[in-house]
Amino acid sequence: QVQLVESGGGVVQAGGSLRLSCAASGRTFSSYDMDWFRQAPGKEREFVARISTGDVSTYYASSVKGRFTISRDNAKNTLYLQMNSLKPEDTAVYYCRARRGGYNYWGQGTQVTVSS
C-alpha cells in the first residue's frame, strides 16, 4: 500500500504557472504507474496525465498537452505536474493516483484556482 500527499496548489492568474507535487510513502514508489486527475466543481473527475514505471513513458489529455508536464523522481518518492500557460478552465482540485496490480491509491487533492 502507498499513501499520497499532494501539495503546490494555489491561486494564479491566467497565463501563469504552478508545480504540483505528490509525495508517496514507502519504498516501492518506483513500481507504481502514476496519474494526475482533476475535478472541477459540478463535474466528474477527469484524467490529466500519466507516467509509467519502467520506460517512464508519458501520456496527456488533449486539453493539457503542450502546457503540462508530468515527471517523477523515484529517489525522492515524488511525482510532479508542471503546469504552464494556465487557463481559468484549469481550475479544479488536482489528485494524484498510484496504480499497481489492479489496485488504485488516491491522495486527498490540492486546489488550483486560475483567475481571469
N, C-alpha and C positions, 0 to 999 in steps of 0.2 A: 504494500500500500504506500501511497505517496500523498503528502499534504502540500497544498499550493497556496501561496500568498501573493496576490498582485499588489503593485504599487506604481506610482508615477502619474496617476490621473490628475486632472485639474481643469481649470478654465483657461482657454486660449482663444485668441482672435482668429478669425478665418485667415488662412494662409500661413498660420504658424505651425509649430512642430511640438511634439511630445514624444518621450520614450517611455513606454511601459515596461515593467519588469515583472517576472513571475518567479519567485523563489520556491524551490522544491526541497522538501525534507528527504532524508535517506541517502543511501549511497548508490542507488540504481537509476538515477535520473537519466543517464545516457541511454538506457534501454527502452525509454518511452518515446513514442511518437507524440509530438506536442502541437496543439492548436490554439489559436485565438478565435474567440467568438465575441459577438456583441449583441446587446438587446436595448433597443430604443423604447421609450415609453409607448405603451399600447401596441407594440409589435412583437413578433416572435423572435427568439434568439436566432441569429444568423452567423454562418461561418465567415471568418475573415481571412485567416491564413493558416498554413500548415508547414511544419518542418519535420522531416522524418529522422529516425535514428539511422545509423549506418552511413548511407551515402549523403545524408543531410540534404536531400532534395527539398525544394520548397514549392508551394502552390498557393495562389491567391484568388480571392473573389475578384470578379471583374471590376467591382466598384472601388477597389483599393489598389489594384495592380498599377505599379509605376509610382505610387505615392507612399506605400507602406513597405517595410522590410522586416521580415521575421528572421531571428537568429537565435543561437543558443551557445552558451558557454558551459560545457559539461564539467569543467574543473570547478566552476562556481555554482553548479546546480541551478542555473538561472536561464530562463527564457526571456527574450526581448521582443518588443514590437516598436520599431522606429516609425513614427507617423509624421509625414511631411505634407505640406500643402493641404492642411486640414480644412474641411468644409463644415458648415452647420449640420449637414445631414450625417456627419460622422459622430454626432452627439449620441452617447449611449453609455451603458455600463459594459465594460470590457472584461471578459472572463478568459482565463487560460484553462486548458484541459489536457490531461495526460492520458494516453491510451496504450494499453498493453494487454495482450492475451484476452481480448474481449471485454476488458474492464475499463471504465472511464472514471476519472477523478477530476473534480472541478475545484477551482478557487472561489473566493467569495465575491470577487469582482472589484473593479475600480472605475469610478465615474469620470468620464471625459465629456466636457461641455465646450462646444465651439460656438463662439458668438459671432454674429454677422456685423 
